[in-house]
Amino acid sequence: MKKGQAAFEYMILVGALLVVLIPLFYYVSYYSSQNVKVEKLEDAVQTLGRTTDSLYSLGPGNKDYVIISLPGAISETKVSGTEILIKIDIFGDTSDFYYTTKGPVTGSIPTEQGNFEMEIEVLENGTVQIQKS
């Protein structure tokens, strides 16, 4: 076997490996980043919901602050009735992340990406208000 032939075969082997590994790396990194978004949203909704329930149990006049981290691609947020809802465009579809609270809630959650300090307060009528502080 000649040196040129060995080098050519080596280049073909490396090229074939790259053809397999590059799409695999893209697939893994894409789904990994999507899973990070899911985890951030689940944590944010659970944090808001648990704090809301805790304050609702304590009664009017109670207030707390929590910090939540929101990913990008949020299409809608809703805080009303007994539901905290965040919709996100993920995995090529819209997914809902929600928490059903013990008492009535009102307010708003940002749709932008970032870390936010949220003020959660029980109003005199017993409704829990959630808003960016």
RAHUQUI-V891744 format. One record per run of one state. SS is the DSSP state (alpha for helix, beta for strand, coil for the rest). FROM is the first residue (numbers start at 1). LEN is the number of residues. If there is no record, write none. Layout:
BEGIN
{{SS | FROM | LEN} {SS | FROM | LEN}}
END
This chain:
BEGIN
{{coil | 1 | 2} {alpha | 3 | 56} {coil | 59 | 4} {beta | 63 | 8} {coil | 71 | 3} {beta | 74 | 7} {coil | 81 | 2} {beta | 83 | 8} {coil | 91 | 2} {beta | 93 | 8} {coil | 101 | 4} {beta | 105 | 3} {coil | 108 | 6} {beta | 114 | 9} {coil | 123 | 5} {beta | 128 | 5} {coil | 133 | 1}}
END
